[in-house]
Amino acid sequence: MKPIIAAALLTLLSTAPVLAQPQVREQGQLVMENVPVTPPEVREALQRYSNTRSARFLDWLDDGSMLISTRFGQTAQLHRVTQPGGQRTQLTFFDEPVMTALAQPNGGGRFLYPRDVGGAEYFQGYLASLTGAEAAFTAPGTRNLGFVFSRDGRRLAWAQVTPGSGDYEVMLMEVDDPASRRAVHKGGGAVFPIDFSPDGGRLLLGRTISVQSSKRYLLDLASGAAAEINPSRSEIAYGGGEFTPDGRAILMLSDQGSEVARLVRYDLATKRFSPVGDGGRWEVEDFDLSADGRTLAYTINEEGRSRLVVQDAVTRRALPQPPLPVGEVEGVKFSPDGRRLAIRFNQATSPLDVWVWDLDAAELTRWTHSEMGGLDPAEMVTPELIRTPSFDGLEVPAWVYKPKRAGKAPVIVSIHGGPEGQSRPGFTSTYQYYVNELGAAVVVPNVRGSTGYGKTYVSLDNGVKRHDAVRDIGAILDWIAQQPDLDAERVVVTGGSYGGYMSLASLAHYNDRLAGSIVVVGVSNWLTFLANTEGYRRDLRRVEYGDERDPKIRAFLEQDSPMNHTSKMTKPLFVIHGFNDPRVPWTEGRQVVDKVRANGGEVWWLLAKDEGHGFRKKPNIDAQREAETLFLRKVFGE
């Protein structure tokens, strides 16, 4: 346990009043307080939903096969797929999940992947092949991410940070010589590599300051000199970056001079930008350029739904487009020969799977068919998009899932984390379970501060405007009360991370309009959160929430913290956390549990000793869903 967290826990224990003893039990790695034992019929009904799988495309291998991440045991692992509908051959076998991987160009089937322990997010990098053992190549005790191979596959770059530090180093290594690992750039803040130039002599670097502000640099690997691209006093948000095959330009996303991100081309000689892809009022969110530079694909986020564009990269002429149904494209990538485009595609009624668009044949093929645990896709509910005015007239969008059964339905308001995130109409087995098995409606709002609606909308909750986002939940409650098929007397708010804060804040400020709240890895006190979150996150969070070192901001954060409004929380509360959480330490959950309980409130508590910022292991996820079901049944009066 980190000393600062241990000290905080000691303070909590020494100052906490003597409380009525909760009913405590342990189940595997889980510690539960006041959580009843799950009846068999609840577990059985949930299993059909929790047994759904998904397949996430990760990368193409040299031979045209692909790497995906999917779960057949207790955690997601790497698999190889060689053809459409082909066998998913498992490549990694760990207790900890492996969620991402990167193929080595010209590597003959070699690839790398990061892996952490217990959700602590101190990822180590491993090189592996289709057969044989993996080999670690990163420094123990460090956090590593942003891995990038050179075009010829001989060099590897990534970002590394040490515990307690917010300043990343850019590392470089000759792939066949792990002893060559060295730092080539020591930047301030969250600096990471994005792409090698075609000749391998330069690295495109990015620096994240906030969701609204980032930088791009060119690092000369011979001299070690880094030069900023497009220096500006104005805030600009960039996304991604790819060199063109001739090395003369870089494609990237930029919101300079626009409310939303657009795809632009930066000419290295003239130092000028030119437009490439524009989504109008909606943002371009992802792109890929084929290795030969001839074909470009990019996606546009149209209020949560995706539109995929494929075009000639030279003439900008539209090419035949993949006939995808309505849904969310999570990412695209061309095969090494540029003839196929892998698409990570998610629909409201079926899980994430891999589709491939053959450019020569103009044919769309589904490569993976993830199992739905015996569920009937026809019974899955497609959400509708609603918008409702908030206290200041701002339109707040929300996705609404409604049960097909008659009568007034109880409601679960599910608030996304971030806050720089967006809820989208993809497949969520939990929402489908709530709707089909509990008969509850699910309302999923994108309150102010969400991404996907432009940089003005995303900034509306910054700093001292934080409570305005909570007032948006009040507007959602107003909308629920106006619906004849929804029961405004039975509403529960839930959310994870920042959504957990929102759930606590909503319970404090709208206690009389709620039946209860479920808080997952949520912030309860801004000051203890900023003091105890990992060093590599602290400055990024200060930009969003406010710098507690400023006395005026500190006073606001103190006043806004749900911990200081627990006397208003009289409805049942369920708090869930992972012991190894590096982002929102588990003490954030524990302290609000103790304080609400001291006030006489009903509180359930679930702590996973082998998890971090959210549960990733199936036994723990199943136990969480079972406990949430029992809590919801109780507060809904069923």
C-alpha positions as CSV (number, residue, x, y, z in Angstrom):
1,M,0.0,0.0,0.0
2,K,1.3,3.5,-0.9
3,P,2.4,5.4,2.3
4,I,0.1,8.4,1.5
5,I,-2.9,6.1,1.2
6,A,-1.9,4.2,4.3
7,A,-1.7,7.5,6.2
8,A,-5.1,8.5,5.0
9,L,-6.6,5.2,6.0
10,L,-5.0,5.5,9.5
11,T,-6.6,9.0,9.9
12,L,-10.0,7.7,8.8
13,L,-9.8,4.9,11.3
14,S,-8.6,7.1,14.2
15,T,-11.3,9.8,13.7
16,A,-14.2,7.6,12.7
17,P,-17.0,7.2,15.3
18,V,-17.9,3.9,16.7
19,L,-20.4,2.5,14.2
20,A,-22.9,-0.4,14.3
21,Q,-21.0,-3.4,12.9
22,P,-21.9,-4.1,9.3
23,Q,-22.5,-7.7,8.1
24,V,-19.1,-8.6,6.6
25,R,-18.3,-11.6,4.4
26,E,-15.5,-12.5,2.0
27,Q,-15.9,-14.3,-1.4
28,G,-12.6,-15.0,-3.2
29,Q,-10.8,-11.6,-3.5
30,L,-14.0,-9.7,-2.6
31,V,-14.8,-8.1,0.8
32,M,-18.5,-7.3,1.2
33,E,-20.5,-5.3,3.8
34,N,-24.2,-5.6,4.1
35,V,-24.4,-7.4,0.7
36,P,-26.8,-10.4,0.9
37,V,-25.9,-13.8,-0.5
38,T,-27.1,-14.1,-4.1
39,P,-30.0,-16.4,-4.7
40,P,-29.4,-19.0,-7.4
41,E,-32.2,-17.7,-9.7
42,V,-30.5,-14.3,-9.8
43,R,-27.1,-15.7,-10.6
44,E,-28.6,-17.9,-13.4
45,A,-30.5,-15.0,-15.0
46,L,-27.4,-12.9,-14.9
47,Q,-25.1,-15.5,-16.4
48,R,-26.8,-15.3,-19.8
49,Y,-25.8,-11.7,-20.0
50,S,-22.4,-11.9,-18.4
51,N,-21.4,-14.7,-20.7
52,T,-21.7,-12.5,-23.8
53,R,-18.3,-12.0,-25.4
54,S,-16.8,-9.4,-27.6
55,A,-13.9,-9.3,-30.1
56,R,-11.6,-6.3,-30.3
57,F,-9.4,-5.9,-33.3
58,L,-5.9,-5.0,-32.3
59,D,-3.6,-5.3,-35.3
60,W,-2.8,-7.1,-38.6
61,L,0.1,-9.6,-38.7
62,D,2.4,-9.7,-41.7
63,D,0.7,-12.8,-43.1
64,G,-2.7,-11.1,-43.3
65,S,-4.0,-12.7,-40.1
66,M,-5.1,-10.5,-37.2
67,L,-4.6,-10.1,-33.5
68,I,-7.8,-9.7,-31.4
69,S,-8.6,-9.6,-27.7
70,T,-11.5,-11.7,-26.4
71,R,-12.4,-13.7,-23.3
72,F,-12.9,-17.4,-23.2
73,G,-11.8,-17.9,-19.5
74,Q,-11.8,-15.4,-16.6
75,T,-10.0,-12.5,-18.4
76,A,-9.6,-11.2,-21.9
77,Q,-6.5,-12.5,-23.7
78,L,-4.8,-12.2,-27.1
79,H,-6.0,-14.5,-29.9
80,R,-5.1,-14.9,-33.6
81,V,-7.7,-15.2,-36.4
82,T,-6.6,-16.2,-39.9
83,Q,-9.8,-16.0,-41.9
84,P,-13.4,-14.8,-41.7
85,G,-15.3,-16.9,-39.1
86,G,-12.1,-18.8,-38.4
87,Q,-10.9,-20.3,-35.1
88,R,-9.8,-17.9,-32.5
89,T,-6.4,-19.3,-31.4
90,Q,-5.4,-18.2,-27.9
91,L,-1.9,-16.7,-27.6
92,T,-1.7,-15.5,-24.0
93,F,-2.8,-17.3,-20.9
94,F,-2.7,-15.1,-17.8
95,D,-4.7,-14.3,-14.7
96,E,-4.4,-10.7,-15.6
97,P,-6.2,-9.4,-18.8
98,V,-4.3,-8.5,-22.0
99,M,-6.4,-5.9,-23.8
100,T,-4.1,-4.6,-26.5
101,A,-1.2,-5.6,-28.7
102,L,0.9,-4.3,-31.6
103,A,2.4,-6.3,-34.4
104,Q,6.0,-5.9,-35.3
105,P,6.4,-4.9,-39.0
106,N,8.5,-7.5,-40.9
107,G,8.5,-9.4,-37.6
108,G,7.4,-12.8,-38.9
109,G,4.5,-13.0,-36.4
110,R,6.1,-11.2,-33.5
111,F,4.1,-8.7,-31.5
112,L,4.2,-6.8,-28.2
113,Y,1.7,-6.3,-25.5
114,P,1.5,-4.4,-22.2
115,R,0.3,-6.1,-19.0
116,D,-0.2,-4.9,-15.4
117,V,-0.9,-6.7,-12.1
118,G,-4.1,-6.3,-10.1
119,G,-5.4,-3.2,-12.1
120,A,-2.5,-1.0,-10.8
121,E,-1.9,0.2,-14.3
122,Y,1.9,0.1,-14.0
123,F,2.1,-1.7,-17.4
124,Q,5.2,-3.7,-18.4
125,G,5.9,-4.3,-22.1
126,Y,6.5,-7.8,-23.4
127,L,7.7,-9.1,-26.8
128,A,6.3,-12.4,-28.0
129,S,5.7,-14.6,-31.1
130,L,3.0,-17.1,-32.1
131,T,4.9,-19.8,-30.2
132,G,7.4,-19.6,-27.3
133,A,7.7,-17.5,-24.2
134,E,7.4,-13.8,-24.0
135,A,10.2,-11.5,-22.9
136,A,9.9,-8.3,-20.8
137,F,11.8,-5.3,-22.2
138,T,10.7,-2.4,-19.9
139,A,12.1,-1.3,-16.6
140,P,10.4,-3.0,-13.6
141,G,8.5,-0.6,-11.4
142,T,7.7,1.8,-14.2
143,R,4.5,2.6,-16.1
144,N,4.9,2.1,-19.9
145,L,2.5,2.9,-22.7
146,G,2.3,4.4,-26.2
147,F,4.3,1.8,-28.0
148,V,5.3,2.5,-31.6
149,F,7.4,0.4,-34.0
150,S,9.5,2.0,-36.8
151,R,8.3,1.2,-40.4
152,D,10.9,-1.5,-40.8
153,G,10.2,-3.0,-37.4
154,R,13.7,-2.6,-36.1
155,R,13.2,0.1,-33.5
156,L,10.6,0.6,-30.8
157,A,9.6,3.7,-28.9
158,W,7.3,4.2,-26.0
159,A,6.6,6.5,-23.0
160,Q,7.8,5.7,-19.5
161,V,7.0,7.3,-16.1
162,T,8.2,6.4,-12.6
163,P,6.0,6.3,-9.5
164,G,5.1,9.7,-8.1
165,S,6.2,11.6,-11.2
166,G,4.0,13.4,-13.8
167,D,6.9,13.7,-16.3
168,Y,7.2,11.0,-18.9
169,E,10.4,10.0,-20.7
170,V,10.4,8.8,-24.3
171,M,12.3,5.5,-24.6
172,L,13.9,4.0,-27.6
173,M,15.2,0.5,-28.2
174,E,16.6,-1.6,-31.0
175,V,14.1,-4.5,-31.0
176,D,16.7,-7.2,-31.3
177,D,18.9,-5.6,-28.5
178,P,16.9,-5.0,-25.3
179,A,20.1,-3.7,-23.7
180,S,20.0,-0.7,-26.1
181,R,16.9,0.7,-24.2
182,R,17.5,4.4,-23.4
183,A,15.7,7.6,-22.9
184,V,15.8,9.9,-25.9
185,H,13.6,12.7,-24.6
186,K,12.7,13.9,-21.1
187,G,9.7,16.1,-21.5
188,G,7.5,17.8,-19.0
189,G,4.2,16.2,-18.5
190,A,2.4,13.5,-20.4
191,V,4.6,13.2,-23.5
192,F,4.4,10.1,-25.7
193,P,5.5,8.9,-29.2
194,I,3.0,8.7,-32.0
195,D,4.8,7.7,-35.2
196,F,8.2,7.2,-36.7
197,S,9.1,9.1,-39.9
198,P,9.5,6.7,-42.9
199,D,13.3,6.8,-42.7
200,G,13.2,6.2,-38.9
201,G,15.2,9.4,-38.1
202,R,12.4,11.4,-36.5
203,L,9.6,10.7,-34.0
204,L,6.3,12.5,-33.9
205,L,5.6,13.2,-30.2
206,G,2.4,14.4,-28.5
207,R,1.9,16.0,-25.2
208,T,-1.5,15.9,-23.5
209,I,-2.3,18.9,-21.3
210,S,-6.1,18.5,-21.1
211,V,-8.9,17.3,-23.4
212,Q,-8.9,20.8,-24.9
213,S,-5.2,21.4,-25.1
214,S,-2.3,19.3,-26.5
215,K,0.9,19.7,-28.4
216,R,2.8,18.1,-31.3
217,Y,6.6,17.9,-31.6
218,L,9.2,16.5,-34.0
219,L,12.1,14.8,-32.3
220,D,15.3,14.4,-34.2
221,L,16.7,11.1,-33.0
222,A,20.3,11.9,-34.1
223,S,20.6,15.2,-32.3
224,G,17.9,14.8,-29.6
225,A,16.4,18.2,-30.5
226,A,12.6,18.5,-30.3
227,A,10.7,21.2,-32.2
228,E,7.1,22.1,-31.6
229,I,4.8,21.9,-34.6
230,N,2.5,24.9,-35.0
231,P,3.4,26.8,-31.8
232,S,0.3,28.8,-30.7
233,R,-0.8,30.7,-27.6
234,S,-4.3,29.4,-28.2
235,E,-5.5,26.0,-26.9
236,I,-5.5,23.4,-29.7
237,A,-6.6,19.8,-29.2
238,Y,-4.8,17.4,-31.5
239,G,-5.5,13.7,-32.1
240,G,-3.3,11.0,-33.5
241,G,-0.7,11.6,-36.2
242,E,0.7,9.6,-39.2
243,F,3.6,10.5,-41.5
244,T,2.8,10.2,-45.2
245,P,4.9,7.6,-47.0
246,D,7.2,10.2,-48.5
247,G,7.9,11.8,-45.1
248,R,6.9,15.2,-46.3
249,A,3.7,15.7,-44.4
250,I,1.8,14.5,-41.3
251,L,-1.9,13.7,-41.1
252,M,-3.5,14.5,-37.7
253,L,-6.8,15.7,-36.1
254,S,-7.0,19.3,-35.0
255,D,-9.8,21.6,-33.7
256,Q,-7.8,24.8,-34.5
257,G,-10.3,27.4,-35.8
258,S,-13.2,25.0,-35.3
259,E,-15.6,23.8,-32.6
260,V,-14.8,20.2,-33.5
261,A,-11.8,18.1,-34.6
262,R,-11.1,17.9,-38.3
263,L,-8.6,15.8,-40.3
264,V,-5.8,18.0,-41.6
265,R,-2.5,17.6,-43.4
266,Y,0.6,19.4,-42.1
267,D,3.2,20.1,-44.7
268,L,6.7,19.9,-43.1
269,A,8.3,22.2,-45.7
270,T,5.7,25.1,-45.7
271,K,4.6,24.5,-42.1
272,R,1.0,24.9,-43.2
273,F,-2.2,23.0,-42.6
274,S,-4.7,22.0,-45.3
275,P,-8.0,20.3,-44.8
276,V,-8.5,16.6,-45.6
277,G,-11.7,15.4,-43.8
278,D,-14.5,17.5,-42.3
279,G,-17.6,16.2,-40.5
280,G,-19.4,19.6,-40.5
281,R,-20.8,20.1,-37.0
282,W,-19.6,16.7,-35.9
283,E,-16.0,15.7,-35.1
284,V,-13.7,13.4,-37.0
285,E,-12.5,11.0,-34.3
286,D,-10.2,8.4,-35.9
287,F,-8.4,7.8,-39.1
288,D,-5.8,5.6,-40.9
289,L,-3.7,5.9,-44.0
290,S,-2.7,2.9,-46.0
291,A,1.0,2.1,-46.0
292,D,1.3,3.1,-49.7
293,G,-0.4,6.4,-49.0
294,R,-3.1,5.7,-51.6
295,T,-6.2,5.2,-49.4
296,L,-7.6,7.0,-46.4
297,A,-10.3,6.0,-44.0
298,Y,-11.7,8.1,-41.2
299,T,-14.8,8.1,-38.9
300,I,-17.1,10.9,-37.9
301,N,-19.0,10.8,-34.6
302,E,-22.5,12.1,-35.4
303,E,-23.9,12.5,-31.9
304,G,-22.8,9.0,-30.9
305,R,-23.4,7.2,-34.1
306,S,-20.4,6.6,-36.4
307,R,-20.1,7.4,-40.1
308,L,-17.1,5.7,-41.9
309,V,-15.6,7.5,-44.9
310,V,-13.2,5.7,-47.3
311,Q,-11.5,7.9,-50.0
312,D,-8.6,8.2,-52.4
313,A,-5.9,9.9,-50.4
314,V,-4.5,11.8,-53.3
315,T,-7.6,13.0,-55.2
316,R,-9.9,13.0,-52.2
317,R,-12.4,11.1,-54.4
318,A,-14.9,9.0,-52.5
319,L,-14.4,5.3,-53.0
320,P,-17.1,2.6,-52.5
321,Q,-18.2,2.8,-48.8
322,P,-18.7,-0.2,-46.5
323,P,-22.5,-0.7,-46.0
324,L,-22.4,-0.8,-42.2
325,P,-25.6,-0.8,-40.2
326,V,-26.2,2.0,-37.6
327,G,-23.7,1.7,-34.8
328,E,-20.3,2.7,-33.4
329,V,-17.0,2.3,-35.2
330,E,-14.4,2.1,-32.5
331,G,-11.4,2.1,-34.8
332,V,-10.1,1.3,-38.3
333,K,-6.8,0.0,-39.7
334,F,-5.5,-1.0,-43.1
335,S,-3.8,-4.3,-43.7
336,P,-0.1,-4.1,-44.5
337,D,-0.8,-4.4,-48.3
338,G,-3.5,-1.7,-48.1
339,R,-6.2,-3.9,-49.7
340,R,-8.3,-4.5,-46.6
341,L,-9.6,-2.3,-43.8
342,A,-10.3,-3.8,-40.4
343,I,-13.2,-2.2,-38.6
344,R,-14.1,-2.5,-34.9
345,F,-17.8,-2.3,-34.9
346,N,-20.4,-2.2,-32.1
347,Q,-24.2,-2.2,-32.3
348,A,-26.8,-1.7,-29.6
349,T,-28.1,-5.2,-30.1
350,S,-24.9,-7.2,-30.6
351,P,-21.4,-7.1,-29.1
352,L,-18.3,-5.6,-30.5
353,D,-16.9,-7.6,-33.4
354,V,-14.4,-7.3,-36.2
355,W,-15.5,-6.6,-39.8
356,V,-13.2,-6.3,-42.8
357,W,-13.8,-4.2,-45.9
358,D,-12.1,-5.5,-49.1
359,L,-11.4,-2.5,-51.2
360,D,-10.8,-4.4,-54.4
361,A,-14.0,-6.4,-54.2
362,A,-16.0,-3.7,-52.4
363,E,-17.1,-6.5,-50.0
364,L,-17.8,-6.3,-46.3
365,T,-17.2,-9.5,-44.3
366,R,-17.7,-10.2,-40.6
367,W,-14.5,-11.9,-39.3
368,T,-15.7,-12.6,-35.8
369,H,-19.0,-13.7,-34.4
370,S,-19.0,-13.1,-30.7
371,E,-21.3,-15.3,-28.6
372,M,-24.2,-13.7,-26.9
373,G,-24.5,-16.2,-24.0
374,G,-27.7,-17.7,-25.4
375,L,-29.5,-14.3,-25.7
376,D,-31.8,-13.6,-28.6
377,P,-30.5,-10.5,-30.5
378,A,-34.1,-9.8,-31.5
379,E,-35.0,-9.3,-27.8
380,M,-32.2,-6.7,-27.3
381,V,-33.4,-3.1,-27.0
382,T,-32.2,-0.2,-29.3
383,P,-32.1,3.1,-27.4
384,E,-33.7,6.3,-28.6
385,L,-32.0,9.6,-28.4
386,I,-33.8,12.4,-26.5
387,R,-32.8,15.9,-25.6
388,T,-34.1,18.0,-22.7
389,P,-33.4,21.6,-21.6
390,S,-31.3,22.1,-18.5
391,F,-31.6,25.0,-15.9
392,D,-29.9,27.5,-18.3
393,G,-31.6,26.3,-21.5
394,L,-28.8,24.1,-22.6
395,E,-30.0,21.0,-24.5
396,V,-28.7,17.8,-22.7
397,P,-28.8,14.6,-24.9
398,A,-29.5,11.2,-23.4
399,W,-29.9,7.6,-24.7
400,V,-33.0,5.9,-23.4
401,Y,-33.5,2.1,-23.2
402,K,-37.1,1.2,-22.4
403,P,-38.5,-2.2,-21.4
404,K,-41.1,-3.8,-23.7
405,R,-43.4,-4.8,-20.8
406,A,-46.4,-2.7,-19.8
407,G,-46.6,-0.5,-16.7
408,K,-44.6,2.3,-15.2
409,A,-40.9,1.3,-15.2
410,P,-38.4,2.1,-12.5
411,V,-35.4,4.1,-13.9
412,I,-31.6,3.7,-13.7
413,V,-29.7,6.9,-14.7
414,S,-26.2,5.8,-15.7
415,I,-23.6,8.6,-15.8
416,H,-20.4,8.1,-17.8
417,G,-16.9,8.8,-16.4
418,G,-14.2,11.1,-17.7
419,P,-15.7,13.6,-17.5
420,E,-14.2,13.8,-20.9
421,G,-16.2,10.9,-22.3
422,Q,-19.3,10.2,-24.2
423,S,-22.0,7.5,-23.8
424,R,-22.8,6.0,-27.1
425,P,-25.5,3.5,-28.4
426,G,-23.2,0.4,-28.4
427,F,-23.9,-3.0,-26.9
428,T,-24.0,-3.1,-23.1
429,S,-25.1,-6.4,-21.7
430,T,-25.7,-4.7,-18.3
431,Y,-28.3,-2.3,-19.8
432,Q,-30.0,-5.1,-21.7
433,Y,-30.2,-7.1,-18.4
434,Y,-31.7,-4.1,-16.6
435,V,-34.3,-3.6,-19.3
436,N,-35.2,-7.2,-20.0
437,E,-34.9,-8.9,-16.6
438,L,-35.5,-6.1,-14.1
439,G,-38.1,-4.3,-16.3
440,A,-36.2,-1.0,-15.7
441,A,-35.7,1.8,-18.1
442,V,-32.1,3.0,-18.5
443,V,-31.4,6.7,-19.1
444,V,-27.8,7.4,-20.2
445,P,-27.1,11.2,-20.3
446,N,-24.2,13.1,-21.8
447,V,-24.2,16.0,-19.4
448,R,-22.1,19.2,-20.1
449,G,-18.4,18.3,-20.1
450,S,-19.0,15.3,-22.4
451,T,-16.9,15.0,-25.5
452,G,-18.5,14.6,-29.0
453,Y,-20.4,17.9,-29.0
454,G,-17.7,20.5,-29.5
455,K,-15.1,22.3,-27.4
456,T,-17.6,24.7,-25.9
457,Y,-19.8,21.9,-24.6
458,V,-16.8,20.0,-23.1
459,S,-15.7,23.1,-21.2
460,L,-19.0,24.0,-19.6
461,D,-18.2,22.0,-16.4
462,N,-14.6,23.1,-15.8
463,G,-13.4,24.3,-12.5
464,V,-16.0,26.3,-10.5
465,K,-18.7,25.3,-13.1
466,R,-18.6,21.7,-11.8
467,H,-22.0,21.8,-10.1
468,D,-23.7,22.9,-13.4
469,A,-23.2,19.3,-14.6
470,V,-25.0,18.0,-11.5
471,R,-27.9,20.3,-12.3
472,D,-28.1,18.6,-15.7
473,I,-29.1,15.5,-13.8
474,G,-31.8,17.5,-12.2
475,A,-33.0,18.3,-15.7
476,I,-33.0,14.5,-16.5
477,L,-35.1,13.9,-13.4
478,D,-37.5,16.5,-14.6
479,W,-37.8,14.8,-18.0
480,I,-38.4,11.4,-16.3
481,A,-41.2,12.9,-14.2
482,Q,-42.9,14.0,-17.4
483,Q,-42.9,10.5,-19.0
484,P,-46.2,8.5,-18.5
485,D,-44.4,5.2,-18.7
486,L,-41.6,6.0,-16.2
487,D,-41.9,5.9,-12.4
488,A,-40.3,9.0,-11.0
489,E,-40.7,7.6,-7.5
490,R,-38.2,4.8,-8.3
491,V,-35.1,6.3,-9.8
492,V,-31.5,5.2,-9.0
493,V,-28.4,7.0,-10.2
494,T,-25.2,5.1,-10.9
495,G,-21.8,5.8,-12.5
496,G,-18.1,5.0,-12.4
497,S,-15.1,7.2,-11.7
498,Y,-16.2,10.8,-12.4
499,G,-19.7,9.3,-12.9
500,G,-19.3,8.0,-9.4
501,Y,-18.8,11.5,-8.2
502,M,-21.8,12.6,-10.1
503,S,-23.9,9.8,-8.5
504,L,-22.8,10.9,-5.0
505,A,-23.4,14.6,-5.8
506,S,-26.8,13.8,-7.3
507,L,-27.8,11.8,-4.1
508,A,-26.7,14.8,-2.0
509,H,-28.6,17.4,-4.0
510,Y,-31.6,15.4,-5.3
511,N,-32.0,12.9,-2.4
512,D,-35.8,13.5,-2.1
513,R,-36.2,12.6,-5.8
514,L,-34.1,9.4,-5.8
515,A,-34.5,5.9,-4.5
516,G,-30.8,5.2,-4.1
517,S,-27.3,5.4,-5.7
518,I,-24.7,3.0,-6.9
519,V,-21.2,4.5,-6.9
520,V,-18.3,2.7,-8.7
521,V,-14.7,3.9,-8.1
522,G,-16.1,7.4,-7.5
523,V,-14.5,10.5,-6.1
524,S,-16.0,11.6,-2.8
525,N,-13.6,14.4,-1.8
526,W,-11.8,16.5,-4.4
527,L,-9.0,17.4,-2.0
528,T,-8.1,13.9,-0.9
529,F,-8.5,12.7,-4.4
530,L,-6.0,15.2,-5.8
531,A,-3.6,14.5,-2.9
532,N,-3.7,10.7,-3.4
533,T,-4.2,10.1,-7.1
534,E,-1.0,8.8,-8.9
535,G,1.5,11.5,-9.8
536,Y,1.2,10.9,-13.5
537,R,-2.4,12.0,-13.4
538,R,-2.4,14.9,-10.9
539,D,-1.6,17.8,-13.2
540,L,-4.0,16.5,-15.9
541,R,-6.8,16.4,-13.3
542,R,-6.0,19.8,-11.9
543,V,-6.7,21.3,-15.4
544,E,-10.1,19.8,-15.4
545,Y,-11.2,20.1,-11.8
546,G,-9.2,23.0,-10.5
547,D,-5.9,23.5,-8.8
548,E,-6.3,23.0,-5.1
549,R,-3.2,25.0,-4.4
550,D,-5.1,28.1,-5.2
551,P,-7.0,29.1,-2.0
552,K,-10.1,30.2,-3.8
553,I,-10.3,27.0,-5.9
554,R,-9.5,24.9,-2.8
555,A,-12.5,26.5,-1.0
556,F,-14.7,25.7,-3.9
557,L,-13.5,22.1,-4.2
558,E,-14.1,21.7,-0.4
559,Q,-17.6,23.0,-0.8
560,D,-18.4,20.9,-3.9
561,S,-17.1,17.6,-2.4
562,P,-19.9,15.1,-1.7
563,M,-18.1,14.1,1.5
564,N,-19.3,17.5,2.9
565,H,-22.9,16.8,2.0
566,T,-23.4,13.4,3.5
567,S,-26.0,14.6,6.0
568,K,-28.3,15.0,3.0
569,M,-27.8,11.4,1.8
570,T,-30.6,9.5,3.5
571,K,-31.4,7.0,0.7
572,P,-29.6,3.7,0.3
573,L,-26.1,3.9,-1.0
574,F,-23.9,1.1,-2.6
575,V,-20.2,1.9,-3.0
576,I,-17.9,-0.4,-5.1
577,H,-14.1,0.0,-5.4
578,G,-10.9,-1.8,-6.4
579,F,-8.1,-1.8,-3.8
580,N,-5.3,-1.2,-6.3
581,D,-7.0,1.8,-8.0
582,P,-4.3,4.3,-9.0
583,R,-6.7,6.9,-10.3
584,V,-9.3,7.2,-7.6
585,P,-7.8,5.5,-4.5
586,W,-10.1,3.1,-2.7
587,T,-10.1,5.4,0.4
588,E,-12.4,7.7,-1.6
589,G,-15.0,5.0,-1.4
590,R,-14.3,3.9,2.1
591,Q,-14.5,7.4,3.7
592,V,-17.9,8.1,2.3
593,V,-19.2,4.7,3.4
594,D,-18.1,5.4,7.0
595,K,-19.5,8.9,7.1
596,V,-22.9,8.0,5.6
597,R,-23.1,5.0,7.9
598,A,-22.2,7.2,10.9
599,N,-25.2,9.4,10.0
600,G,-27.4,6.4,10.2
601,G,-27.7,5.8,6.4
602,E,-28.0,2.4,4.8
603,V,-24.7,1.6,3.0
604,W,-23.5,-1.5,1.1
605,W,-19.7,-1.9,0.4
606,L,-17.9,-4.1,-2.1
607,L,-14.1,-4.0,-2.3
608,A,-12.0,-6.2,-4.7
609,K,-8.5,-6.8,-3.5
610,D,-7.2,-7.8,-6.9
611,E,-8.7,-5.0,-9.0
612,G,-8.1,-1.3,-9.8
613,H,-10.1,1.3,-11.6
614,G,-13.1,-0.9,-12.4
615,F,-13.4,-4.7,-12.4
616,R,-11.8,-6.7,-15.2
617,K,-12.0,-10.3,-14.0
618,K,-15.1,-12.2,-14.7
619,P,-15.7,-13.7,-11.2
620,N,-15.5,-10.2,-9.7
621,I,-17.6,-8.7,-12.5
622,D,-20.3,-11.3,-11.9
623,A,-20.3,-10.7,-8.2
624,Q,-20.6,-7.0,-8.7
625,R,-23.6,-7.4,-11.1
626,E,-25.3,-9.8,-8.7
627,A,-24.9,-7.4,-5.8
628,E,-26.1,-4.5,-7.9
629,T,-29.2,-6.6,-8.8
630,L,-30.0,-7.3,-5.2
631,F,-29.6,-3.6,-4.3
632,L,-31.8,-2.4,-7.2
633,R,-34.5,-4.9,-6.3
634,K,-34.5,-3.7,-2.7
635,V,-34.7,0.0,-3.5
636,F,-37.2,-0.5,-6.2
637,G,-39.4,-2.4,-3.7
638,E,-39.4,-5.7,-5.6
